Amino acid sequence: MLRFAQTVLAVVALTALCGVVILAQGTAPGQNPPDAQAPAKPEQELPADWKAFNDIANEKDILKRAEAYEKFIKDYPQSDLVSMARNQIRSSVLSVLKTSSAKYRSIIEAQLETAKGGNQAALYSAYARVASDLLGAGIMLEEAEDYAKQALSLMDEQKYVQDRLQAAQRAAEAFAKRAAEPAAAPAAPAQPGMTFGTLNGAPIVRLAPPRPAPATPPRPPTAPRIPTQDELRAGFKTERASHLATLGQILMKRNKTAEGESVLREAYDAKPASATLAAVARLLAESARKNGDDSAQLDYLATLALSGRITAAEQKDFEAVYRKTHNGSVEGFEEMLDARYIRDNPRFTAEPANRKPVPNPRAVLAEEFTGAG
């Protein structure tokens, strides 16, 4: 009897074990095993222009690669990758300019001719971009100075304000028209989404993974706001300051110190973007140090410190010149920086949001210590 009971228990255990194995393989009794199911869908094929663009990265000779990008632009003029191909031509030839300056000049002329077919903003932006590229490479600085001056000469505040105001009004009218018409089913994208990688230092494009459906309905689009004339003038001033900074740096590299300092001070007073302001402040601080102007050096180094881009050596110079102008003491140094920050970054008023709450099934997770949640 005992042996019979042991035999029954063994059979039951073996049956249960078989069931566990079947479930672990993801196949229930009566179903086909995984390898007998329908084959996976083949991966979506890349569009022809994507393939052609990626093939260029296999060419390791930089000048031949630039020629391949030129051919790509001729073969696929409507491709979304044309702008990137142009950038690669410019950067590729720029990297070997010592042996290809004539080639680079021909590329510049071709791109400027293309820009002349657009509006005035496109043209002066093209001149400024070339000047900035040459400044960054530290080559053809005479030509870079000329391009930077041409960019500035083409900038017109009234035209800038008018063009951007008209563009904003067209966007608002298009939005109002879409809002007035019945909502149509979203059309399938003309091309799949793309993501980028690199091969041999050149960009390649890949298919982007499909985006999951949103958990909650998207918020209705917000109507574009028409900027005021004052806002547009401020935008013009900021953009012009950036181009002034480029010209000033070129002049300093060309040892046109007096003219360069004058242009850089104009750019500094116009308060360009943070990175540009820091680059300008660095050059002006060095000039002030050479000229023995402690007050100006302190001012420029304070700007550099508040930008977060000051180096360790510059920080030492900053503290040294502060001591020199404050009876050998660093007392009040941090307070000076705080006051300067408040002066240069006026506080803004915060208004309560008037957006209606949207039901959301997601839970809020608060993490008091890193890893505690």
Buried (B, 14 or more C-beta within 10 A) or exposed (E): EEEEEEEEEEEEEEEEEEEEEBEEEEBEEEEEEEEEEEEEEEEEEBBEBBEBBBEBBEBEEBBEBBBBBBEBBEEBEEBBBBEBBBBBBBBBBBBBBEEBBEBBBEBBEBBBEEBEEEEBBEBBBBBBBBBBBBBEBEBBBEBBBBBBBBBBEBBBEEBBBEBBBEBBEEBBEEBEEEEEEEEEEEEEEEEBEBEEEEEEEBBBBBBEEEEEEEEEEEEEEEEBEEBEEEEBBBBBBBBBBBBBBBBBBBBBBBEBEEBBBEBBBBBBEBBBEEEBBBBBBBBBBBBBBEEEBBEBBBBBBBBBBBBEBBEEEBEEBBBBBBBEEBEEEEEEBEEBBEEBEEEEEEEEEEEEEEEEEEEEEEEEEEEEEEEEE
